[in-house]
Amino acid sequence: MKALIQTIKNIVKIEDLRYRILYTLFILLIYRLGSYIVLPGIDPSQLTALKSQTSDGVLGLLNMFSGGAFANASIFALGIMPYISASIVIQLLGIAIPYFQRMQREGESGRRKINQLTRYLTVAILLMQAPAYLKNLQVQLPTSAFVFQGTFFWFSSVIILTAGTMFIMWLGEKITDKGIGNGISLIIMIGIIARLPFSLFAEFINRLETQGGGLVAFLIEMVILFFVFIATILLVQGTRKIPVQYAKRIVGNKQYGGVRQYIPLKVNSAGVMPIIFAQALMFIPLMLVGFSNSEALTGFAAAFSNITGFWYNFTFAIMIILFTYFYTAITINPSQMAEDMKKNGGFIPGVKPGRKTVEFLDTVMSRITLPGSIFLAFIAIMPAFARMAGVDSQWAQFYGGTSLLILVGVVLDTLQQIESHLLMRHYDGLMKSGRIKGRSGSTSAI
């Protein structure tokens, strides 16, 4: 406790770090306030049906990512997910289309062009999603909930929803530039955390009302959640270190022996992106039939709209494993790594430079990615097991899945940045021994 107090004092002493933290909190407060501003022309007292629709199922996941703005019919209802979808598409185009590949190699200027194209694509996605969201409001809400309707309502609401998401993107960029941590990631995380106290309280009350050992069951839930949390941290931070020997060099009359260093290859180099991309594809069946209640769906759409069903979770897990390999291939380039080692006079002991090194690195990555992808898929479908065990649907989302991975990854990344500021100014870090490791090298769009 004393060390924690001292660390807080050190943070307060550093003016730049103190400003960055306060600035970040201010921007996040603006975002949370905006999630409660209802679209003009809608009576906020008649949103009961919409809140009921988003309390469970796939739409419950959409509501979670928007921080509850989806169920509030807010100006931020579409959240940041359209930007995430656009980022995924641009990344895929960077693999298949030479034009985007050239931009990726152009450095800072190329990155600015890619960011601009991502924004344009985000607007295009929003112009398609906003009318679908408004149509869902008309289906779910009574006619009396709309103060006025017609062309003007549709046009103005589409513009407001589009501008709302673009404003969230701007807030995220401001946090990244002038605050602490990755802005987009923090915005998603704060929306998830906002639901944590209410979900925990609802589960606690639900267990107290249960006859026969309800409180004991709640304590067991907390213990299981703790172990899942620890396992998620290990997944985010897990690495496999490959020793690299640098060749001997002679400088003047002095001969310097080889220095052994390590290449840290992450067990989960793809981060949370495989889950996000797989989840986006799992939304397609629901989108094909419109924003309908799950009871009205039949056949294929019903099977893939039931987030506790076998086929939904089986398909979800397989897709995560495949996309983990896909994004790892994007993140880790064995040929480039082998070439960089050769240029710097380095080699892996017992492995010939060149093609043999490329094959060795590729084999190691394939072997460590398999258990990492399976573990990632298991954590992703953990909420389904929690639901089947009787856990409240909202609280079950914190037993794994995208929400837990985002929470762990973003918190570790933010703490790592704070620790870097402390160490740079010769203060003790956040830990007495070792350093906090974040998701370095992650291609996550968030």
Secondary structure, 3 states (H helix, E strand, C coil): CHHHHHHHHHHHHCHHHHHHHHHHHHHHHHHHHHCCCECCCECHHHCHHHHHHCCCHHHHHHHHHCCCCCCCCECCCCCCHHHHHHHHHHHHHHHHCHHHHHHHCCCHHHHHHHHHHHHHHHHHHHHHHHHHHHHHHHHHCCHHHECCCCHHHHHHHHHHHHHHHHHHHHHHHHHHHHCCCCHHHHHHHHHHHHHHHHHHHHHHHHHHHCCCCHHHHHHHHHHHHHHHHHHHHHHHHCEEEEEEEECCEEECCEEECCCEEEEEEECCCCCCHHHHHHHHHHCHHHHHCCCCCHHHCCHHHHHCCCCCCHHHHHHHHHHHHHHHHHHHHHHCCHHHHHHHHHHCCEECCCCCCCHHHHHHHHHHHHHHHHHHHHHHHHHHHHHHHHHHCCCCHHHHHHHCHHHHHHHHHHHHHHHHHHHHHHHHCCCCCCCCCCCCCCCCCCCCCC
